[in-house]
Amino acid sequence: MRLRQGFISLGIFDVIQDFQNIVYDIWTEGVFGYDIGAFLIALGVLVAFIIFRGLITRFVLNRLEALVKRTETSLDDALLEALRDPVRMAILVIGLFFAINIMPLEGVANEIANKIVRSLVVWAIFWGLYSLIDPLIRVTRLLNNILTNETRYLVSMTMRVFVAALGGATILSVWGINVAPLIAGLGVGGLAVALGAQDLFKNLVGGISILLEKRFRIGDWVFVDGIVEGTVEKLGYRSTLIRRFDLAPVYVPNNYLADNAVTNFSAMTHRRIYWKIGVVYETGVDQLRQIRDNIETYILNNDAFEKPPAVSTFVRIDSFSESSIDIMVYCFTKTTVWGEWLAIKEALAYKIKEIVKESGSGFAFPSRSVYVESMPHGTPASFADPAKQGGDQ
C-alpha cells in the first residue's frame, strides 16, 4: 500500500512538472514564438507613455498656453497651438520606440517594426512643419505689408503641398522605395498632361499674376467687361468666383481676368456724378447764369461732395443741342458706397429741379418744329396728268 501511494505521489509530481513546462513554453513562445512577458512589459511601457503624454499636456502645454496668452504678440500663441498635436504624437512615438526595443523581435519583424517607428518619426516632424506654415505666414508683419491675404493664402498652400510631398517622399525612402524613378515617371506623364492642359496652366499663371499685381481682393466689387459685374467671393488656382448682385455665382477663368480689362469699383477713392441737363431755348442768359451758379453753390457747400483741388468739379453751359441748351454737371461724392451715392445723387436731382423751376425756365425734351408757309398769289397750278384722271374727255 505504501509503495502504491509512493507511485501515485510520484505521478502527480510529474504531471505538475509537465504542466509547469507547458505554461513556461507558452509564456516564452506563445505569441508567434515570442515571450508573452516581454509583450506585456512593452504594453505597460506604451500605456505609461500614454499617461505621460496626458500629464505633459495638462501640466506643461496648458501652463505654457496660459503664459503665452499674457504676452503682447500673438505669434507665440499661434506657434504653440500649431505644435500641440505634433508634440503629443512625438511623445507617443517615443513610447512606441521603447516598447518595440523591449520586445525580442528578430529578422523581418524587427525590421518592419523599426521602419514603422521611423515612418512615425518622419510623420511627426513634417506634421509639425506643416502646422507651422500657416501661423508664420499669417502673423509675420513683413508679409502682411507686402502681400495681400489672397497671395499669402497661395504661398501657404504652395508651401504645404511642398512639405507634404517632401514628407511623403521621405517615408517612401524609409521603406526602401526609390523616389527618383517615380519623379521621373511623373515628369514624363506631366509633360503629356501639360500638352493637353495648356488652358489649365494659363489659368494658373493668370491667377498668380492677379494675386501678385493686387488687381482685386475678396469682397471687392468688380466689373469684367462683357462677362459679369459683382462681388469677388473666392480666388482659386484656375478660376475666380464672382457673385452677381442677383446672387448668381459666375466662375471666370483667371486667364481671362489677367488678359482683359477689369474695373475694380471698390478701389475708388470717390464716386462720380456726370450729367447733362437740358433746358429750353427760351431760357435767357441771366436765367442760365442763375441756374449754373445755384447748382455750383449747392455742390460746393454740401459736405457730401468732395471739393477742389482734390477732385475736379464743373458746372458749365456745355452745348446747344437740337432741342435744348445743355448744362454739364460734373462732381464727385466722398462716399463710394452705392446706396449712399444713390441717395446723394437723388438729393442733387431734387435740388436741380427746384433751381430750374425758381429761375422761371424749364427742362427741354426732344422736339421738332414744323414751319408752314402759304403759297404766294398768282402761283401757277400744278400739272395734272389727264390719263390718271380717267382718260380722254
FIDRENMI-123799 format. One record per residue (C-alpha): residue number from 1; x, y, z; residue in three letters. Coordinates in pm, 1 decimal, decimal comma, always signed. Layout:
REM residues N
(NUM (X Y Z) 'Ala')
...
END
This chain:
REM residues 393
(1 (+0,0 +0,0 +0,0) 'Met')
(2 (+278,0 +246,0 +88,4) 'Arg')
(3 (+459,8 +159,0 -235,1) 'Leu')
(4 (+145,1 +225,0 -437,5) 'Arg')
(5 (+93,8 +558,3 -267,5) 'Gln')
(6 (+452,7 +648,0 -345,1) 'Gly')
(7 (+399,7 +577,8 -714,0) 'Phe')
(8 (+84,2 +788,3 -711,9) 'Ile')
(9 (+264,8 +1073,2 -541,0) 'Ser')
(10 (+545,2 +1048,2 -790,8) 'Leu')
(11 (+295,6 +1054,3 -1083,5) 'Gly')
(12 (+121,7 +1367,0 -957,0) 'Ile')
(13 (+457,0 +1539,9 -921,6) 'Phe')
(14 (+543,6 +1451,4 -1278,8) 'Asp')
(15 (+207,8 +1584,6 -1403,3) 'Val')
(16 (+257,9 +1909,7 -1218,2) 'Ile')
(17 (+607,5 +1937,6 -1359,6) 'Gln')
(18 (+479,8 +1876,0 -1710,2) 'Asp')
(19 (+208,9 +2139,3 -1663,3) 'Phe')
(20 (+467,3 +2387,5 -1543,7) 'Gln')
(21 (+676,9 +2314,8 -1850,4) 'Asn')
(22 (+376,5 +2373,9 -2075,1) 'Ile')
(23 (+295,7 +2705,4 -1905,5) 'Val')
(24 (+658,6 +2811,6 -1932,6) 'Tyr')
(25 (+671,6 +2720,8 -2303,2) 'Asp')
(26 (+350,6 +2913,4 -2374,3) 'Ile')
(27 (+473,8 +3212,1 -2171,3) 'Trp')
(28 (+807,3 +3225,2 -2353,9) 'Thr')
(29 (+694,3 +3126,4 -2703,9) 'Glu')
(30 (+316,9 +3162,1 -2700,5) 'Gly')
(31 (+279,0 +3471,8 -2929,3) 'Val')
(32 (+427,2 +3394,3 -3269,6) 'Phe')
(33 (+724,1 +3235,0 -3092,6) 'Gly')
(34 (+791,9 +3538,8 -2869,1) 'Tyr')
(35 (+783,3 +3586,1 -2491,9) 'Asp')
(36 (+442,4 +3690,6 -2354,4) 'Ile')
(37 (+611,8 +3861,6 -2063,9) 'Gly')
(38 (+809,1 +4086,4 -2297,9) 'Ala')
(39 (+489,2 +4181,5 -2480,6) 'Phe')
(40 (+316,9 +4266,1 -2152,7) 'Leu')
(41 (+612,7 +4476,1 -2038,5) 'Ile')
(42 (+617,4 +4655,8 -2376,3) 'Ala')
(43 (+243,9 +4716,4 -2348,9) 'Leu')
(44 (+293,1 +4855,5 -1999,9) 'Gly')
(45 (+564,2 +5089,7 -2125,2) 'Val')
(46 (+333,9 +5211,8 -2404,9) 'Leu')
(47 (+47,7 +5270,7 -2158,8) 'Val')
(48 (+287,7 +5456,4 -1930,5) 'Ala')
(49 (+388,8 +5689,6 -2214,3) 'Phe')
(50 (+21,5 +5748,6 -2299,6) 'Ile')
(51 (-34,9 +5854,2 -1937,7) 'Ile')
(52 (+284,2 +6059,9 -1950,7) 'Phe')
(53 (+154,0 +6234,1 -2264,2) 'Arg')
(54 (-162,1 +6330,1 -2079,8) 'Gly')
(55 (+42,8 +6470,7 -1790,8) 'Leu')
(56 (+263,0 +6668,8 -2030,9) 'Ile')
(57 (-48,2 +6811,7 -2198,4) 'Thr')
(58 (-211,1 +6902,3 -1869,7) 'Arg')
(59 (+79,1 +7041,9 -1669,6) 'Phe')
(60 (+323,6 +7161,8 -1936,1) 'Val')
(61 (+142,2 +7254,7 -2255,6) 'Leu')
(62 (-157,6 +7405,3 -2078,6) 'Asn')
(63 (+74,2 +7601,7 -1849,4) 'Arg')
(64 (+272,5 +7728,6 -2147,9) 'Leu')
(65 (-53,3 +7826,7 -2316,5) 'Glu')
(66 (-151,1 +8033,4 -2013,4) 'Ala')
(67 (+190,7 +8202,6 -2014,9) 'Leu')
(68 (+195,3 +8294,0 -2384,5) 'Val')
(69 (-150,9 +8445,8 -2359,9) 'Lys')
(70 (-3,6 +8711,3 -2131,9) 'Arg')
(71 (+244,4 +8828,4 -2395,6) 'Thr')
(72 (+165,2 +9112,5 -2634,6) 'Glu')
(73 (+246,8 +8923,5 -2953,7) 'Thr')
(74 (+16,9 +8659,6 -3097,1) 'Ser')
(75 (+297,7 +8470,2 -3271,1) 'Leu')
(76 (+381,7 +8252,0 -2970,2) 'Asp')
(77 (+12,6 +8164,1 -2923,8) 'Asp')
(78 (-15,3 +8053,3 -3286,7) 'Ala')
(79 (+308,5 +7852,3 -3274,3) 'Leu')
(80 (+213,3 +7671,2 -2953,1) 'Leu')
(81 (-130,4 +7586,4 -3089,4) 'Glu')
(82 (+23,8 +7456,9 -3412,2) 'Ala')
(83 (+277,5 +7235,4 -3230,3) 'Leu')
(84 (+41,7 +7093,0 -2965,2) 'Arg')
(85 (-73,9 +6785,5 -3158,8) 'Asp')
(86 (+265,9 +6708,2 -3320,9) 'Pro')
(87 (+431,5 +6717,3 -2975,2) 'Val')
(88 (+168,3 +6482,1 -2833,1) 'Arg')
(89 (+228,5 +6243,8 -3121,9) 'Met')
(90 (+607,3 +6264,7 -3073,8) 'Ala')
(91 (+571,4 +6151,1 -2709,2) 'Ile')
(92 (+362,3 +5855,7 -2824,0) 'Leu')
(93 (+621,5 +5764,0 -3088,5) 'Val')
(94 (+896,6 +5767,4 -2824,4) 'Ile')
(95 (+691,8 +5529,4 -2612,1) 'Gly')
(96 (+638,3 +5301,6 -2911,3) 'Leu')
(97 (+1015,1 +5303,8 -2976,7) 'Phe')
(98 (+1093,7 +5185,7 -2621,1) 'Phe')
(99 (+816,7 +4925,5 -2635,0) 'Ala')
(100 (+949,1 +4776,9 -2959,4) 'Ile')
(101 (+1303,2 +4761,3 -2822,9) 'Asn')
(102 (+1180,0 +4571,9 -2516,0) 'Ile')
(103 (+1014,3 +4303,7 -2729,9) 'Met')
(104 (+1254,9 +4031,5 -2852,1) 'Pro')
(105 (+1179,2 +4086,9 -3218,7) 'Leu')
(106 (+1413,0 +3940,3 -3476,6) 'Glu')
(107 (+1453,4 +3928,4 -3851,8) 'Gly')
(108 (+1176,1 +4065,8 -4069,6) 'Val')
(109 (+952,0 +4154,5 -3773,4) 'Ala')
(110 (+1224,0 +4367,8 -3616,1) 'Asn')
(111 (+1293,4 +4539,1 -3949,4) 'Glu')
(112 (+925,8 +4617,8 -4009,0) 'Ile')
(113 (+883,3 +4749,1 -3653,5) 'Ala')
(114 (+1185,4 +4979,6 -3690,9) 'Asn')
(115 (+1054,1 +5111,5 -4024,7) 'Lys')
(116 (+717,2 +5181,5 -3865,9) 'Ile')
(117 (+885,1 +5380,8 -3588,0) 'Val')
(118 (+1099,8 +5571,4 -3839,4) 'Arg')
(119 (+793,4 +5649,3 -4051,3) 'Ser')
(120 (+607,5 +5781,1 -3747,2) 'Leu')
(121 (+906,5 +5997,7 -3653,6) 'Val')
(122 (+909,5 +6145,3 -4005,5) 'Val')
(123 (+533,1 +6195,1 -3983,6) 'Trp')
(124 (+561,7 +6383,9 -3653,4) 'Ala')
(125 (+843,2 +6608,5 -3782,2) 'Ile')
(126 (+672,4 +6703,4 -4108,2) 'Phe')
(127 (+337,3 +6738,6 -3933,6) 'Trp')
(128 (+497,9 +6999,9 -3710,9) 'Gly')
(129 (+649,4 +7180,2 -4011,5) 'Leu')
(130 (+316,4 +7164,6 -4196,1) 'Tyr')
(131 (+133,7 +7311,7 -3896,3) 'Ser')
(132 (+385,1 +7595,4 -3856,1) 'Leu')
(133 (+343,1 +7728,5 -4211,2) 'Ile')
(134 (+7,5 +7899,2 -4170,1) 'Asp')
(135 (+73,4 +8081,5 -3839,7) 'Pro')
(136 (+415,8 +8200,1 -3954,0) 'Leu')
(137 (+275,4 +8345,5 -4277,3) 'Ile')
(138 (-35,0 +8484,3 -4110,9) 'Arg')
(139 (+141,1 +8655,7 -3821,2) 'Val')
(140 (+459,3 +8777,9 -3988,1) 'Thr')
(141 (+421,3 +9155,4 -4020,4) 'Arg')
(142 (+659,6 +9180,4 -4315,1) 'Leu')
(143 (+440,7 +8957,9 -4529,7) 'Leu')
(144 (+130,6 +9142,9 -4411,9) 'Asn')
(145 (+275,6 +9464,2 -4552,8) 'Asn')
(146 (+398,7 +9312,9 -4880,4) 'Ile')
(147 (+139,4 +9051,2 -4971,2) 'Leu')
(148 (-238,2 +9051,1 -4978,2) 'Thr')
(149 (-446,7 +8794,2 -4792,7) 'Asn')
(150 (-505,2 +8606,1 -5116,2) 'Glu')
(151 (-133,0 +8599,5 -5202,6) 'Thr')
(152 (-45,7 +8475,6 -4854,2) 'Arg')
(153 (-306,2 +8202,1 -4896,3) 'Tyr')
(154 (-146,7 +8096,0 -5225,4) 'Leu')
(155 (+202,3 +8094,9 -5070,3) 'Val')
(156 (+73,1 +7898,3 -4772,4) 'Ser')
(157 (-93,7 +7635,9 -4991,2) 'Met')
(158 (+216,3 +7600,6 -5209,4) 'Thr')
(159 (+441,9 +7551,1 -4906,9) 'Met')
(160 (+200,2 +7299,7 -4756,4) 'Arg')
(161 (+195,9 +7095,8 -5074,4) 'Val')
(162 (+576,6 +7105,8 -5086,9) 'Phe')
(163 (+616,1 +6995,5 -4721,4) 'Val')
(164 (+356,2 +6720,3 -4762,5) 'Ala')
(165 (+525,0 +6592,8 -5079,4) 'Ala')
(166 (+868,9 +6600,8 -4915,0) 'Leu')
(167 (+737,8 +6415,8 -4610,7) 'Gly')
(168 (+572,6 +6152,4 -4828,2) 'Gly')
(169 (+893,5 +6104,9 -5026,4) 'Ala')
(170 (+1090,9 +6064,8 -4701,2) 'Thr')
(171 (+852,4 +5797,8 -4574,2) 'Ile')
(172 (+875,1 +5612,9 -4905,0) 'Leu')
(173 (+1255,1 +5618,4 -4882,0) 'Ser')
(174 (+1234,2 +5474,0 -4528,4) 'Val')
(175 (+1054,0 +5172,7 -4673,1) 'Trp')
(176 (+1318,0 +5135,9 -4943,6) 'Gly')
(177 (+1116,9 +5280,8 -5229,9) 'Ile')
(178 (+1335,1 +5478,9 -5471,8) 'Asn')
(179 (+1165,6 +5811,9 -5530,4) 'Val')
(180 (+1381,6 +5929,0 -5822,1) 'Ala')
(181 (+1232,5 +5693,0 -6087,4) 'Pro')
(182 (+885,8 +5778,8 -5960,2) 'Leu')
(183 (+954,4 +6151,1 -6002,9) 'Ile')
(184 (+1097,7 +6089,6 -6348,9) 'Ala')
(185 (+788,3 +5893,5 -6445,5) 'Gly')
(186 (+566,6 +6170,4 -6315,3) 'Leu')
(187 (+772,2 +6417,8 -6519,9) 'Gly')
(188 (+710,2 +6227,4 -6843,7) 'Val')
(189 (+345,6 +6188,7 -6758,1) 'Gly')
(190 (+327,6 +6553,7 -6658,7) 'Gly')
(191 (+464,8 +6656,8 -6997,6) 'Leu')
(192 (+192,3 +6457,8 -7170,1) 'Ala')
(193 (-70,9 +6609,3 -6943,6) 'Val')
(194 (+69,0 +6960,4 -6995,3) 'Ala')
(195 (+28,5 +6931,8 -7371,5) 'Leu')
(196 (-339,5 +6860,1 -7324,9) 'Gly')
(197 (-397,1 +7102,0 -7039,0) 'Ala')
(198 (-245,3 +7425,5 -7162,8) 'Gln')
(199 (-552,9 +7626,4 -7065,9) 'Asp')
(200 (-524,4 +7494,6 -6710,5) 'Leu')
(201 (-166,7 +7620,2 -6678,3) 'Phe')
(202 (-259,5 +7951,1 -6840,8) 'Lys')
(203 (-530,9 +7999,4 -6581,3) 'Asn')
(204 (-287,1 +7904,6 -6304,4) 'Leu')
(205 (-32,3 +8162,1 -6423,6) 'Val')
(206 (-314,4 +8415,3 -6465,0) 'Gly')
(207 (-426,7 +8358,3 -6107,1) 'Gly')
(208 (-73,5 +8409,0 -5977,8) 'Ile')
(209 (-36,8 +8733,1 -6175,7) 'Ser')
(210 (-369,2 +8861,3 -6040,3) 'Ile')
(211 (-258,1 +8798,5 -5683,2) 'Leu')
(212 (+87,4 +8948,4 -5729,2) 'Leu')
(213 (-47,1 +9259,9 -5903,9) 'Glu')
(214 (-319,6 +9300,8 -5639,0) 'Lys')
(215 (-585,8 +9375,6 -5900,0) 'Arg')
(216 (-864,5 +9293,1 -5659,8) 'Phe')
(217 (-929,9 +9112,8 -5334,7) 'Arg')
(218 (-1205,0 +8901,2 -5186,8) 'Ile')
(219 (-1504,7 +9125,4 -5120,2) 'Gly')
(220 (-1422,0 +9379,6 -5392,8) 'Asp')
(221 (-1688,7 +9498,8 -5633,9) 'Trp')
(222 (-1557,4 +9443,7 -5987,3) 'Val')
(223 (-1680,7 +9469,4 -6343,7) 'Phe')
(224 (-1538,4 +9230,8 -6604,0) 'Val')
(225 (-1606,7 +9377,7 -6946,0) 'Asp')
(226 (-1862,3 +9169,6 -7130,8) 'Gly')
(227 (-1873,2 +8897,6 -6863,4) 'Ile')
(228 (-2004,0 +8988,4 -6519,8) 'Val')
(229 (-2035,3 +9255,8 -6254,8) 'Glu')
(230 (-2046,7 +9159,7 -5890,8) 'Gly')
(231 (-1851,4 +9082,4 -5573,6) 'Thr')
(232 (-1536,6 +8868,5 -5567,4) 'Val')
(233 (-1612,5 +8573,8 -5340,1) 'Glu')
(234 (-1327,2 +8328,3 -5397,6) 'Lys')
(235 (-989,6 +8328,2 -5572,1) 'Leu')
(236 (-887,3 +7984,4 -5696,6) 'Gly')
(237 (-593,6 +7839,4 -5887,0) 'Tyr')
(238 (-797,2 +7800,7 -6205,2) 'Arg')
(239 (-1090,5 +8040,5 -6177,8) 'Ser')
(240 (-1233,6 +8323,4 -5970,8) 'Thr')
(241 (-1583,0 +8312,0 -5825,2) 'Leu')
(242 (-1770,4 +8640,7 -5872,9) 'Ile')
(243 (-2122,2 +8659,4 -5731,1) 'Arg')
(244 (-2357,2 +8886,4 -5921,4) 'Arg')
(245 (-2590,1 +9124,5 -5742,7) 'Phe')
(246 (-2877,4 +8882,3 -5803,6) 'Asp')
(247 (-2664,6 +8631,2 -5602,4) 'Leu')
(248 (-2595,1 +8410,0 -5906,5) 'Ala')
(249 (-2234,9 +8273,2 -5898,1) 'Pro')
(250 (-2014,0 +8321,1 -6204,7) 'Val')
(251 (-1682,8 +8135,4 -6240,1) 'Tyr')
(252 (-1443,6 +8340,0 -6456,0) 'Val')
(253 (-1118,2 +8176,3 -6579,2) 'Pro')
(254 (-813,9 +8351,5 -6437,1) 'Asn')
(255 (-656,9 +8371,6 -6781,1) 'Asn')
(256 (-942,0 +8596,4 -6896,5) 'Tyr')
(257 (-911,8 +8818,3 -6590,3) 'Leu')
(258 (-536,6 +8854,7 -6646,0) 'Ala')
(259 (-561,9 +8947,7 -7016,1) 'Asp')
(260 (-870,6 +9171,0 -7017,5) 'Asn')
(261 (-989,1 +9490,8 -6856,7) 'Ala')
(262 (-1129,0 +9457,1 -6506,3) 'Val')
(263 (-1278,7 +9759,5 -6329,7) 'Thr')
(264 (-1241,2 +9748,4 -5952,3) 'Asn')
(265 (-1507,4 +9979,7 -5814,1) 'Phe')
(266 (-1402,3 +9905,4 -5455,7) 'Ser')
(267 (-1069,8 +10079,2 -5525,7) 'Ala')
(268 (-1243,9 +10410,3 -5598,5) 'Met')
(269 (-1148,5 +10699,3 -5374,0) 'Thr')
(270 (-1460,0 +10896,8 -5478,1) 'His')
(271 (-1767,4 +10830,1 -5687,4) 'Arg')
(272 (-1855,2 +11045,3 -5988,8) 'Arg')
(273 (-2179,5 +11213,5 -6093,3) 'Ile')
(274 (-2181,3 +11326,8 -6456,3) 'Tyr')
(275 (-2500,0 +11472,8 -6601,8) 'Trp')
(276 (-2605,5 +11688,8 -6893,1) 'Lys')
(277 (-2916,9 +11888,6 -6808,5) 'Ile')
(278 (-3112,9 +12031,1 -7098,3) 'Gly')
(279 (-3319,5 +12347,8 -7055,2) 'Val')
(280 (-3547,6 +12506,4 -7315,6) 'Val')
(281 (-3412,0 +12754,1 -7571,8) 'Tyr')
(282 (-3638,8 +13025,3 -7432,8) 'Glu')
(283 (-3411,1 +13040,5 -7126,0) 'Thr')
(284 (-3236,7 +13377,4 -7107,8) 'Gly')
(285 (-2871,6 +13444,9 -7033,7) 'Val')
(286 (-2945,8 +13569,3 -6682,4) 'Asp')
(287 (-3155,2 +13260,9 -6614,8) 'Gln')
(288 (-2870,9 +13035,1 -6736,5) 'Leu')
(289 (-2626,8 +13212,3 -6505,9) 'Arg')
(290 (-2868,8 +13176,4 -6215,0) 'Gln')
(291 (-2916,8 +12803,9 -6276,3) 'Ile')
(292 (-2545,4 +12741,8 -6315,7) 'Arg')
(293 (-2441,3 +12942,4 -6009,1) 'Asp')
(294 (-2705,7 +12790,9 -5781,1) 'Asn')
(295 (-2615,6 +12432,4 -5878,7) 'Ile')
(296 (-2243,6 +12502,1 -5823,6) 'Glu')
(297 (-2311,1 +12668,4 -5486,8) 'Thr')
(298 (-2516,3 +12371,1 -5370,7) 'Tyr')
(299 (-2239,3 +12124,6 -5461,0) 'Ile')
(300 (-1955,3 +12329,4 -5308,1) 'Leu')
(301 (-2144,1 +12390,9 -4982,1) 'Asn')
(302 (-2261,7 +12030,9 -4936,9) 'Asn')
(303 (-2036,1 +11810,8 -4720,7) 'Asp')
(304 (-2141,3 +11502,8 -4917,5) 'Ala')
(305 (-1935,1 +11621,2 -5216,4) 'Phe')
(306 (-1555,9 +11630,7 -5240,9) 'Glu')
(307 (-1416,0 +11976,0 -5312,8) 'Lys')
(308 (-1143,3 +12104,2 -5548,4) 'Pro')
(309 (-847,1 +12073,2 -5575,0) 'Pro')
(310 (-884,3 +11713,7 -5451,6) 'Ala')
(311 (-1120,9 +11646,9 -5741,8) 'Val')
(312 (-1248,3 +11830,7 -6045,1) 'Ser')
(313 (-1587,8 +11997,4 -6011,5) 'Thr')
(314 (-1757,4 +12166,6 -6307,3) 'Phe')
(315 (-2098,2 +12322,8 -6365,9) 'Val')
(316 (-2086,2 +12484,1 -6710,8) 'Arg')
(317 (-2305,0 +12571,0 -7007,7) 'Ile')
(318 (-2183,7 +12294,1 -7231,9) 'Asp')
(319 (-2354,7 +12287,2 -7572,0) 'Ser')
(320 (-2650,6 +12382,6 -7789,5) 'Phe')
(321 (-2831,2 +12065,4 -7879,5) 'Ser')
(322 (-3113,5 +12019,9 -8129,2) 'Glu')
(323 (-3385,4 +12095,7 -7877,1) 'Ser')
(324 (-3209,0 +12217,7 -7560,0) 'Ser')
(325 (-2930,7 +12420,9 -7407,3) 'Ile')
(326 (-2717,5 +12168,5 -7218,4) 'Asp')
(327 (-2563,8 +12235,0 -6877,1) 'Ile')
(328 (-2287,5 +11994,6 -6772,0) 'Met')
(329 (-2274,2 +11887,6 -6404,2) 'Val')
(330 (-1952,0 +11705,8 -6314,8) 'Tyr')
(331 (-1871,4 +11630,4 -5949,0) 'Cys')
(332 (-1763,2 +11359,0 -5703,9) 'Phe')
(333 (-1910,8 +11231,9 -5380,3) 'Thr')
(334 (-1696,3 +11148,4 -5078,7) 'Lys')
(335 (-1861,1 +10810,7 -5030,3) 'Thr')
(336 (-1812,9 +10516,5 -5266,0) 'Thr')
(337 (-2092,8 +10307,7 -5114,1) 'Val')
(338 (-2352,5 +10254,2 -5382,8) 'Trp')
(339 (-2659,9 +10309,7 -5163,2) 'Gly')
(340 (-2521,7 +10628,7 -5010,1) 'Glu')
(341 (-2416,6 +10754,5 -5353,7) 'Trp')
(342 (-2768,8 +10695,5 -5487,8) 'Leu')
(343 (-2917,8 +10896,3 -5201,2) 'Ala')
(344 (-2680,0 +11190,4 -5263,5) 'Ile')
(345 (-2749,8 +11181,6 -5635,1) 'Lys')
(346 (-3124,1 +11178,8 -5567,2) 'Glu')
(347 (-3096,3 +11483,7 -5340,7) 'Ala')
(348 (-2897,5 +11663,4 -5612,8) 'Leu')
(349 (-3168,5 +11584,6 -5867,7) 'Ala')
(350 (-3437,2 +11731,4 -5639,4) 'Tyr')
(351 (-3229,5 +12046,3 -5589,9) 'Lys')
(352 (-3165,9 +12095,9 -5962,4) 'Ile')
(353 (-3537,8 +12057,2 -6024,8) 'Lys')
(354 (-3608,9 +12333,8 -5770,7) 'Glu')
(355 (-3337,2 +12561,4 -5911,1) 'Ile')
(356 (-3462,5 +12534,3 -6268,9) 'Val')
(357 (-3821,5 +12599,7 -6159,1) 'Lys')
(358 (-3721,2 +12901,9 -5945,3) 'Glu')
(359 (-3532,4 +13052,7 -6240,2) 'Ser')
(360 (-3852,0 +13056,4 -6445,3) 'Gly')
(361 (-3707,8 +12818,0 -6704,3) 'Ser')
(362 (-3795,6 +12456,8 -6777,3) 'Gly')
(363 (-3647,0 +12128,2 -6885,8) 'Phe')
(364 (-3634,6 +12057,6 -7256,1) 'Ala')
(365 (-3739,9 +11739,2 -7423,7) 'Phe')
(366 (-3671,0 +11612,0 -7775,8) 'Pro')
(367 (-3892,6 +11805,8 -8017,4) 'Ser')
(368 (-3909,3 +11915,7 -8380,3) 'Arg')
(369 (-4058,8 +12238,3 -8516,2) 'Ser')
(370 (-4252,2 +12235,2 -8847,4) 'Val')
(371 (-4285,8 +12568,9 -9034,2) 'Tyr')
(372 (-4575,8 +12603,9 -9285,7) 'Val')
(373 (-4569,7 +12892,8 -9538,2) 'Glu')
(374 (-4864,7 +12995,6 -9761,2) 'Ser')
(375 (-4812,5 +12994,2 -10140,6) 'Met')
(376 (-4767,4 +13342,9 -10296,6) 'Pro')
(377 (-5054,9 +13492,7 -10504,9) 'His')
(378 (-5050,7 +13407,3 -10874,7) 'Gly')
(379 (-4855,0 +13087,4 -10843,0) 'Thr')
(380 (-4927,9 +12851,4 -11134,9) 'Pro')
(381 (-5136,7 +12546,1 -11057,4) 'Ala')
(382 (-4965,2 +12211,8 -11055,5) 'Ser')
(383 (-4983,9 +11994,9 -11370,3) 'Phe')
(384 (-5229,5 +11703,7 -11354,7) 'Ala')
(385 (-5188,3 +11410,0 -11595,2) 'Asp')
(386 (-5525,3 +11355,3 -11773,6) 'Pro')
(387 (-5453,8 +10985,0 -11810,5) 'Ala')
(388 (-5450,2 +10947,6 -11432,8) 'Lys')
(389 (-5783,9 +11132,5 -11407,7) 'Gln')
(390 (-5995,3 +10895,0 -11610,0) 'Gly')
(391 (-5857,4 +10906,3 -11966,7) 'Gly')
(392 (-5954,0 +11125,5 -12269,0) 'Asp')
(393 (-6250,6 +11357,6 -12239,6) 'Gln')
END
